[in-house]
Amino acid sequence: MSCEDAPEEGVIRVPYDRLSADALEGIIEDFVSREGTDYGMEEYSFDDKKSQVMAQIRKGKVVVLFDPFAETCHLVLADQVPSGL
């Protein structure tokens, strides 16, 4: 979950509770299925990983960003989001 993946210009922060359950699940599934997602030494199932990401979103540790130009969403650590988003 890095801001490096998301461009800064024009990006919109989207409250996760404003997304449909299906849309949010799709964003989480896309994130979890990417190569390079590291969960440490332990093995977790796909569903476990999705649950962990959702818990971080609910706690406000991870936010959803939308790039209207590329029409893509990104999950980013909240403390890496530029102020003003």
FENNOR-V532005 format. One record per residue. N is the residue number from 1. RES is the residue in one small letter. PHI is phi as a letter, one per 20 degrees, with the letter a starting at -180 (999 if undefined). OMEGA is omega as a letter, one per 30 degrees, with the letter a starting at -180 (none if undefined). Layout:
n;res;phi;omega
N;RES;PHI;OMEGA
N;RES;PHI;OMEGA
//
This chain:
n;res;phi;omega
1;m;999;a
2;s;c;l
3;c;f;l
4;e;f;a
5;d;f;a
6;a;d;l
7;p;f;a
8;e;e;a
9;e;f;l
10;g;n;a
11;v;f;a
12;i;d;l
13;r;e;a
14;v;d;l
15;p;f;a
16;y;g;a
17;d;f;l
18;r;e;l
19;l;e;l
20;s;f;l
21;a;g;l
22;d;f;a
23;a;f;a
24;l;f;l
25;e;f;l
26;g;f;l
27;i;f;l
28;i;f;l
29;e;f;l
30;d;f;l
31;f;f;a
32;v;f;a
33;s;e;l
34;r;f;l
35;e;f;l
36;g;n;l
37;t;f;a
38;d;d;l
39;y;d;l
40;g;n;a
41;m;f;a
42;e;e;l
43;e;e;l
44;y;c;l
45;s;f;l
46;f;g;l
47;d;f;l
48;d;f;l
49;k;f;l
50;k;f;l
51;s;f;l
52;q;f;l
53;v;f;l
54;m;f;l
55;a;f;l
56;q;f;l
57;i;f;a
58;r;f;l
59;k;f;a
60;g;n;l
61;k;e;l
62;v;c;l
63;v;c;l
64;v;e;l
65;l;d;l
66;f;d;l
67;d;d;a
68;p;f;l
69;f;f;l
70;a;e;a
71;e;l;l
72;t;c;l
73;c;d;l
74;h;c;l
75;l;d;a
76;v;c;l
77;l;f;a
78;a;g;a
79;d;f;l
80;q;d;a
81;v;e;l
82;p;g;l
83;s;f;a
84;g;n;l
85;l;e;none
//
